[in-house]
Amino acid sequence: MATRYWVVSLPVQNSASTLWNQLQEQISKHSFDTPLYRFNIPNLRVGTLDSLLSLSDDLVKSNSFMEGVSHKIRRQIEELERVSGVESSGLTVDGVPIDSYLTRFVWDEAKYPTMSPLKEIVDGIHGQVAKIEDDLKVRVSEFNNIRSQLNAINRKQSGSLAVRDLSNLVKPEDIITSEHLTTLLAIVSKYSQKDWLSSYETLTSYVVPRSSKKLYEDNEYALYTVTLFSRVADNFRTSAREKGFQIRDFEHSPESHESRKQELEKLMGDLESLRGSLLQWCYTSYGEVFSSWMHFCAVRVFTESILRYGLPPSFLACVLAPSVKAEKKVRSILEGLSDSTNSAYWKTEDEVGSGMAGLAGDADTHPYVSFTINLI
């Protein structure tokens, strides 16, 4: 599937079918590997020239916005598929692959009545895409919030001893709690363990000799217990901190451990559920945005063609997907089939940055209407 297409319109001098046959023949002869399709645009309501000029100013901005939203949803889909291990089956519009939808475009009269003013159609399309973008932000925010909570819990479960949850490392028998005695948990740098073992008994008075026991060690720290009289616990904490040892607050509670386990399981379930529903929503919404965008492109071709070629509307709209190496040849073919008397004008450097060249918006400056659709 091509990822970049040109949408062009050529002025019709005699008949659209004759011009189409000429274009097909030229492409077949000089750039046979360039896919070429008719882009069927209905007879839309022209309105006044002023309204068309005013609309033309908005078309470029709106196109960038819609292209941006479609890419945003596409990237979200790719990320969700990668994390979920889902194999992409290709993006569609109502079951039709997006490249087929573009190259066999059919205007949806029920959704966008052709008798509606062009500005009304464009505003309706823009509003619909903006609503989908807002919905995307809310859904992604909800998903990321759950993911952040889960990541925070996982960091506590698997992070360094300085921050992680200690409940699954400390057994009830490791802790002594009586009327006079208490057990503290010390986090000691991996390279300060000798210092700890030689000094913990003297950090304050009333420390139980040889009471320190190593429970666990990771890449940075070791976890030690130490038993002492409850009344000197605060003094011990202060002295330990001055020596660079961290005393972690800890209370062994089977209920809390079970509660944390249940919270983790619930968050994992919620995340999986949200990931699935967000992915399905993105599939559907991408199709809606892409369909809206293609209808918008049809209005854009129609508007730019009238501003370029005049009334009554008489132009041939096409979609092409030339390879990079064929671009120059295809441009030459399209120019040859345009009104040759205008070709020199559209190529003059003085006019490239001025008013008339601007009618095509962000389109390349050619003697025919042309703009690019990037699918990714």
N, C-alpha and C positions, 0 to 999 in steps of 0.2 A: 504494500500500500504506500502510495506517495504521501509525504507529509507536508508538501508545499504545493499549492495550486495558484494559477493565475486566473482571475476572473476578468474577462475583457469584453468590450463591445465595439463593434465596427459599424460605421455608417452604411446604410443600405442605399445604393444608387438605383437599382432596378428592382430586384426581388430578393428577399431574404434567402430563399431556397437556392437561387443561383450563386449568391455569395457564399453560402454554406458549402455548396459543392466545390467551389473554387478553393476555399480554405482547406477542405478535406484533401483535395487533390494535391495542393502545395505541401501540406504537412506530410502526406504519404510519400511524396516524391523526395523532399529535402530533409525531413526529420521524422522518419517513419516510427521511431520509438517514443514519440511524444503522444500520450493519450489525449484525445480531443472529444469534447462532449458539448451538446447544446445546453444552454442554461435558460430554461423556460421561464420567462417573466410575463405575467398576465398584463392586460391593459389596466394600468393603475390610473387613479385620478390625478391629473396634472396640477390643477390649481393655478395660481398666478406665478409669474416669473419671480416676483419678489419673495413669494413663499418658498420657491425652490432654492433661491440663493441663500435665504435664511437657513433653510434646512441643511443645505450643503455644508455650512459652517459647523453644524453639530454632528454631521455624519462621521467625521474622522474620529472625534473624541469618543463617540458612542461605540464605534467599531473597536477601538483600543480597549475600552472597558469590557465589551463582550468577549473579545479574544482573551483578555486577562482572566475573566471569570472561568471560561472554559478550560484554560491551562491550569488554573488553581485547582479545579475539581479533578482534572486528569491527574495532576501530581498527587493529590490526596488518595485517589484510587490506586495509583502505582505503589504508594507507601503502604496502604492497607493490605494490598495483595501480597506485597513482599513479606510483611510481618506475619500475615496469616498463612503464607505458603500456598495461596490460591493461584492457580495458573490462569492468566488472563485469557478470556475467550474473545476479546476485542470489544470495543465500545460500539454501541448501537443507538439508533433513534427508532423506538417502537419495533425493535427486533431487526432493523435494517442496518448493516454496517455503515459507519459514518462516511466512508469514501463513496459508497454506493448512494447514500442519501444525497450527498453533494453533487455527484455527477449525474444523478437522475432526479434532480430536484423538481418537486411539484408543489405549487403554491397551495396552502391550506385556506381555502375560501371561507370555510366555516369559522375558523379562528381569526382570520384577518380579512374581512370583507373588502373587496377591491374598490368599492365605492366610498370607503372611508377616506378622509383627507390623509395625505402621506404623513403629516406631522403626528396625527392621531395614531397611525399605525406604528411609527417609530417610537413615540412616547410609550405606547402600550408594550412594545417589545422590550424597551429599556427598563420599564417598571417591573416587568416579569423577571428579567434577569437580575435586577437589583434585589428583588425579594428573595430569590434563590441564593444570592450571595450572602444576604443577611442571615438566612436560615443555616447556611453552611458554617458561618462564623459561630453561631450559637451551638450547633451540633459538635463542631470540632472542639470548641471550648469545654463542653461537657465531657467529651471523650478524654481530652488532655488533662482535665481536672482529676478524673478517676485514675488515669495513668500516673499522674504525679503522686497521688496518695499511695498508690501501689509501689511506686519507685522508692518513696520515702520509707515505707515499711520494709521493703527488700534491702535498702541500705542499712536499716537497723538490724536486719537479720544477717546480712553478709558483709557489712562494712567493718572498719577496724574496731578493735576493742574500745577505743575512745568514744565511739558513738553507738555501737550496735546494741541490740537488746541482749541482755545477759541471761535471761530466764532459762534458755535451753542449754546453757553452759554450767549453771550452778545447781547442784542437787540439794535437797533439803538437809542431808547429812553434812554438807559443807558449811552450813550456817549454825552458829551457836547463839541462842538468844535466851538469856535467863534474867533473873532479877538484877544481877550485878555485871554479867558478861555480855559482850556483843561481838559479832564478827563483821569486819569491814572488808570491802573488796578494793584492791589497789590495782591500778593500771600502770605497769612499769615498762619503760622503753626496753626493747629487746636487748639493747646493749648496756643497760643499767641494772641488770638483774643481780650481778655480784654486789653492786653498791646497795641494792635493796636488802639483800639477804644479810649483809654485814651491819646494816644500820637500823632496820625497822624496830628492833627491840629497844633502841635507845632514843627513838624520836619523841617519846614522852615516857613518863613513869607508868607503872601498872600494865605493861604489855606482857601477855603470856609468852614466856620463852619458847622458842622453836614452834610457834603456833602457825607460822606462815606456810602455806601450801600452794604450789602452782596448779591451777585448774586447766589453763588453756594458753596457747601461744599462737599468734598469727605472724604475718610478715614484719609487723612494726612493734607490736606490744606483747607483753605476757600478763596474764590475769592471776593475781595472788590473793589469798585470804590472809587475814591477820586477826587474832582474837585479843581483846583487851577489856579492861573495866569500862563500863558504859560512861562513867562520869569523866573519863579523860578522852572520849572519842573526838570532841571538838578540837582539843589541843593536838591530838594526833593528826587530824585533817590539816591543820595549819602547818605543822612541822613537815608533813609529807609534801604539801604543795611547795614549800620553800626549797625542798630537795629535788623538785621536779617530778614527784609521783602524784598521780591523779587518784583520788578516792571517789569511787562511783557510788551514788545512792542506790540501794537495792533492797527490795522487800520480796521475799519468795512467796508467791501466791499462785497456787494451782488454778484458781478461778480466773485471775488476770491472764495467765498464760493461755488458758482455753479461750478466753474472750478475744485475745489478740489473734489466735489461730482462726477463730470463726470470722473475725473481721477480714483477715487476709483472704480466706476462701470466698467470702461474699464479694470483696472487691475484684478478685480474679474472675468470678462469674459475671459480675456487672460489666467488667471491661470486655470480656469475650462477647457478651450480648450486644454491647454498644458498638463494638467493632463490626460485627455482622450487620447490624441495622444501618450503621453509617455507610458501610460499603454498598449496601443495596440502595440506599437513598442517593448516593453519589452516582451509581449507574443510571438511575432514573433521571436525576437532575441534569447529568451531563447531556443526556439525550434531549431534554427540554431546552437547555441552553443552546446546544448546537443547532437544533431546529429553529429557535428564535433568531440565532445569529445568521443562518442562511436566508431566512426571510428578510432580515435587515439588509443583507448583501444584495438581495434582489431589488429592494427599494433604492439602495445606493447606486446600483448600476443604472436603474431607470432614471434617477434624478440627474446623475452626472452625464448620462447620454443626452438628455434633453438640453441641459446647459451647454453641452459641447456641440451637439449637432442641430439643435433647434427643433421646432414643431412642424408638422405632427410627428409623434414618435416613430422613427424609422431606423431601427438598428438591429444588429444580430449579436446576441449575447452568448458567450462560450466560456467553458472551463477547460483549461489545459494544465498538464503537469509535465513540463519539459525538464529534462535533466540539466544539470549545471552547464555541461559542455554544449548542449543544444540551444541554450537561451538566446545567444546572439542570432543564430539562424532563424529561430521562431520569431524573434522581434522583427527581423528583416521581412519575413513573410507577412506578418500582421501589418507592418507599415506599408508594404506594397499593395495590400488590399484596402487600405484606408484612402481617404481623399488625398491624393498625392499633392494637390495644390497647397494643402495645409502643412505638409510634412516639414518643409523648411522652416516655417514659422515656429512650430513646436520645438525645433531643435536649436533656435538661436539662444545664445547664452544670455543676452539681455533680458529675455522673456522668462527664463527658467525660474527665477525667483520672484517674478512679478505677478500681478493680479490674475491674468487669464490662466497661467500655469497652475495657480492655486485652486482653480475650480475642481481639480481632481483630488484635492485634499492631500493625503499622504501618498497618493499614487505616483508612480514614476511618470516623468514627463514624456509623453508620446503623442502622436497625432490621433490616438484612439484612447478610449477609457480603459484603464488597466489598474488593478490593485491585487495584492497578494494575500492569500489565506494560508496562515501557518497553523497546522493542526496540532503541533507540539511546540 
